[in-house]
């Protein structure tokens, strides 16, 4: 007897029928340390022998790749497109690896193609395994956009962070492919360890795919991509001039795997972005954005983008993730918020800590002090109602308000939008 395995929370798995005993085995192991090994065993049963992974650590890239028709590509190895470390991994990987798209696309899907697209996640695999999640994958293709030290709670030193990526690139087989950003110094260092074909992209002349003439408005981006003698015009509704670099990486990966450029361009144009990646929650006299930028480097990129297209004040409400509340991460805050007119630190979400760890996470007051060293207007408001009142009382026409952080801000965004619409 067989039984369908129910999947909830936005995950749409189609045509998966599991034997009842197998289902019970999955449920019994779901909370055990055997789950990773069992997951691999389960996928081997479900997937065809020649199943190929695209490993992307950027949802924007993933989405555009997923919208292209991979079913037409035959006998291509697994692609692990890992846009590691910064900025776009969730966006690039959106359709296959998770995240909620603005357009109607499954968060996860198993279909009839022999392609797999996964987000490359360097964060720890579990509470009992501090190793990167991507060490459990077997990618044949890798999209490497950026490597910048993050997650200090897992990687206490820069070298430990970079070592994880060194092991990743060395794992790509000789008949695989690495698509790497030529503009990132650390990526350039790490790809020297690669033993397979390397394709580079960026805005430098030594890249195989070169993007240029980036134009950004409130409606989106346009730019050109040059590959050899071919030139392509790209248009997208998503914001962020840094997305030009990431989309170029997406274009390069899809093109190298045999997808026609017209299909790639059409897919990029139709992608509306994903939730919590410069997601516009209100567009009126006051604009409100929500973004998952939980590190100072990511916040810096978002704020620079908004400053370049909005004429009013930029008010940023920022809450870092666990790693960026560790003392070792504090030097990375210098000058990262200069594009914001005002920075507000809210009540920080309580995070789990290791009782044996002497480097305890900083609190909101300390974080305010750290950012205030290089910014003239930083406020710590630990009462949500008071924080919203401050924004409403001090807003002016054409101002832009952006919430930055991986936590949910306790419904403050929704309350603010309702108040501003009245």
N, C-alpha and C positions, 0 to 999 in steps of 0.2 A: 504493500500500500504506500502511496506517495502523498505528500502534503505540501501545499505551498507555504513558504516561509513569509510571514507578514513583515513588511518593512514600513516604518512610519517616519514622521518628521521630515517629509519632503523627499524621501528617497524612493525612486520609482524603479524597482528591479523587475524587468519583464521576462517572462518565459523561463523562470527558475523554479523547478520542481525538485524538492528534496525528499529523499527517503525519510520516513518518520524517525527511524533510529538515528540517522545522521542529524536531523533537526534537534533531537534530544541531546545528542552529543555536543552540538554547538551551544545549546542553552546551558548545559552542565559546565561547559568550559569557559563560558563567557566572562566569569569573574576570576578565573584561575590564571596562573602564570604560563599555562600552556596555550593561551589563546592565540598568540602570534604564530606558533608552529601549526596550530590547528587551522588558522585562517589560510595559511599557505597550502595546507593539505586540501582544504575545501576548494580553494580556487583552482588547484590542479585537477580536481574532479569536474569542476564546472566549465573550465575553459579549454578550447581546442589546443592540440599539441604545439602548433605554431601560433602562439598568441603574443602580440607585440605591444610593448608599453611605451607611451610617450610620457615622460616624467617632467612635469612643469611645476615650478614653484610659484607661478604667477597666474591668478585666475583670468586676467585679461588675455594672456597668451593662450591659456587652455581653452577659453571659450571660443576664440576665433578659430583655433585649430579644430575644435569639436564641431563647429558649424560646417566645416568643409567635409566633403564626402569621402571618408576614409574607406568605405566599402569598395571603392573602385581600385584601391591599392592592394596588390597581391604580394605575398611572400616578402613582407618587410619585417625586420626584427622588432622586438619590443622597444619602444621609445620611452625612456625615462626622462622627461623634460623637467629638469629641476631648476626653476628660477630661484636659486637659493638665496636665503638670507635677507633680502630686502625688497620692499616696495611692491612687486607685482606677482608674487608667487600665487596668491589666491586668485587673482584676476585671470592669470594665464591658464590656470588649471580648472577654472570654474565648472565646466559642464561635466567633467568626469570625476573630479576629486572633491567636490563639495562646494558650498557657497550657494547663495540664492540669487539667481539672475534676475535682472529687471525685466528681461523678456522671458517668454514662457519656455523654459528649458529645464529638464529634469536635473536635480542636484546630483544624482548618480543614476547610472543606467547601464545595464548589461544587455547588449543587443547581439546582432549576428556578425558583427565585424570582428576581425582578428587584431584589432587595435585596442590598446588600453592607454588612457591618458590619466596620469596621476600627479597630484601636487607633491613636490619634493619638500618634505618638512624636516628641518634639522633639529627640531625640538625633541626632547626625550621621548622614548617609546612608551614608557609607562612609569608608574611610581617606583617600580622595582628595577627598571632598566633605563639608565641615564643615556644610553646610546641613541644616536639620531634615528628617527623613524626610517629614513631612507636606507639605512644599512640593512634593513630586512627585505628590500626590493632587489630585483635582478634586472636593472635597466639595460637596454641595448642602445638607447639614444638619450642624450642629456642636453637640455637647454639651460645654460648657466648664465644668468644675467648679471648678478652682482654677489659679492661676498664681502660683508662688513660685519664686524663683531657684534653679536647680539646675544640675548638670553644668558646674561651673566650668572643667573642662578644655576644653569647647567654647564656653561663653559666659563670657568672663573678667569681664564686668561685668553688673550687673542690667539695664541698659538694653539690652544686646545680646540678652539672654534675652527681655525683653518685646517687643522689635522683631519677633522671630520670630512671636510670637502675634498681634501687630498685623497682620502680613502675612496670617496665616491667616484671621482674621475678615474682612478686606477681600476675601478671595477667594471668600466665599460669595455666590452669585448673588442677584439681587433676589427671585426666586421661591423662595428657599431658606428655611431656618429655623435660628436659633441659640437653643438652650436653655442658659441661663446661670445660674450660682449667684449669687443676690443677696447672699449673705453674705460674698463675697470681694471686698475693695476693689479689687484689681488687675483682676479680671474685670469689675467695674463700670466701671472706666476704659476697658478695652479694647473693651467692647461698644459704646461710643459711636461707634466706627468702623464699625459694622455698617450695611449698606444693605438689610437684609431684615427680616422679622418676627423679633421677639425675644420669647421666653417665659422668665420668670424663676421660679426655685424657691429655697426656703430656709426659714428659720424666722422671717423678718421679715414684717410685715404688707403690705409692698409687693410681695410675690412673688405670682405667679399660682398656684403650687402650694406650699402651706405645710405643713411637717411639724411635729408637736408630740407631747407626752406620750411621749417616748422612754423605754422601760424595757428594761434590759439584765440578763441573768442569764448563767450559764455555758452555758445551753442556746441562747441567741440573743437576738434583738431583737424588740420590738413597738413600733409607733408609729402615729400617725394622719397622713393626708394630706388636706388640705382644698383643693378646687378649686372656687371659686365657692360654690354652695350644696351641693355634693356633699362627703361625708366618706367616707374609705376607711380600713379597718383593715388594717395591714400586719404580717405576721409572717414572720420569716426565721431560719434556723438559724445564719447567719454572725454573727461577733462584731465588735464595734467600734461604739461609738455614733456615730462619724463616718460609718458606713455608712448611717445614716438619711438623711443629706443626699444621699449619692450615689444611693441607691435612689430617692429622690424625683426626682432628675434623670432617672433611667432611666424612672420612671413617667411623668413629664412628656413626655419624648421619644416614648415609645410611644403615649401617649394622643393627643398632637397629630398623630400620624401615622395615627390612626384605629383603633387596636387597642382592643377593649373592655376596660374596667377589670377585669372578672372574670378575663379571661385573663391580664392583667398580674400581678394579685395571686397567681393560681395559679402563674405562672411564678417569681415571686420566692420564694414559699414552697418550691418544689421545688428551688431552687438551693442546693447544699451548699457552695459556695465553691470556690476553686481552690487548688492546691498552692502552698505558700510564701506564702500570705496568711493570717496567723494560723492556720496549719495545726496542728492538735493532733496531736502525734506520740505522746504518752503521756498517759493520763488515769487516775491512781491516787492514792496518797497524795501523790505528786509529779506535777505537770503539766509537760509539755514542749511548747513551741511552736516552730515554725519560721516566720520571716517575712522577706520580701525587703527589709524597711526598711533601705535602704543610706545614708540621709541622716539627719542629726540631727533634722530636722523630722518625718520619717516615723517614726523611732524614738520620738520624743516621743509621737505619737498612739497607737502600739501600747502603750507602757508605761503611759500614762494609762488606756487601756482595761483592761489587765490589773489595774492597781492598784485599779480600781473594783469588780472582781468576785472577786478572790482575797484571802484573809485572811492568807496567809503572806508570806514574803519574796519579792521579785521579783529574780531574778538574771539580768542581761542580758549576753550575749556579743555584742559589736558589732564588725563590720568594715565600714567605709564603702566606697563605690565610688570610682573614680578621681577624679571631680570633687570629692568631699568629702574628698580627701586633699591638695587643692591649698591653698596658704597663704591664698588669697583667701577660702576657705570657712570658715576657723577661727572667726571671730566668731559664726557661726551655731550653734556648739555650746553656748553659754552656757545653762545651766539646762534643757537638753533631756532630761536623764537623771534628773531629780529624783524621778520616780515609781519608779525602780529603787532597791533597797536596796544592791545591789552591781553594779558594772559591770566586766566583764572584757574587755580587748583581747587577742585572740589574735595569733598570728603572722600578719602581713598578707600576703595574696597578692601576689606580684610582678606589677606592672603595666607595660605598655609605656609608654615615655616618649619624647618628642621630644627629640633631642639638642640642638636649637636653643632649647628652652624652658628659660628660667632659673628658672622657678618649679617646682622639683622637688616631687614628692609627699612628704609627711611620712612618717616611719616610726612603728612602734607605740609606741615610747617617747615620742615627741613628742605623739602623739595622746592618750596617757594623761595627759600633763601638761596638755594643753588642757582635757580633760573634768574633770580634778581641780580646776581653778580654781573650778568651781561645783558639785562633787560630792565628798562626804567619803570615799567608798570606791571607788576606781578602781584596778584591778590590771592590770599587763601580764604575761601568762604566755605566752611564745612557744614553749613546748613543749606539744604537744597532749595527751600522756599526763598531764603534770603538771596541765594545766588540768582535765581530766576528773576526776582524783584530787581536786583541790581542791573541785569541785562535789559529788562523792560524799561526801567527808569532812565537808562543811559543810551539807549539805541537812538539812531538817527537814520533818516532816509538814505538808502544806498549802502548801509552797513552790511557786513557779512559776518555771520556767527557760525563757528565751526566747533563741533565736539570731536575731540581726538582721543582715542583710547579703545582698548579691546573689551572693556566692561560695558554694561548697558546704560549707565548714567541714571539708573533708578527712575525711569520714565520722565526724566526732565526734558528730553527733547520733545516728546509728545505734548507735554504740558506747555512748553514754550511756543510750539507751533499753534496750538489752540488759542493761546493768549494773543499772539500776534495777528491771527486771522480775525479776531473780534473787532 
